[in-house]
């Protein structure tokens, strides 16, 4: 009876691990597919007409703004820790 219980629980854990792996892989694949930019025929025609394609995606990071924020952050004065 003990051997059956150990084998059953081991098989159950392996099954859970495999199921979790499959679900994680499927979720990551869907996220990656949704994040890829899509350029369809209408977008190509817009590029040919106007020379540029405007999308509703977020703007790229402004490296100058990031650098300024980092400089401001590190220039702040810090309170010394209290001694106990």
ABEGO torsion letter per residue (X at the ends): XAAAAAAAAAAAAAAAAAAAAAAAAAAAAAAAAAABBBBBAAAAAAAAAAGBBBBABBBBBBAAAAAAAAAAAAABBBBBBBBX
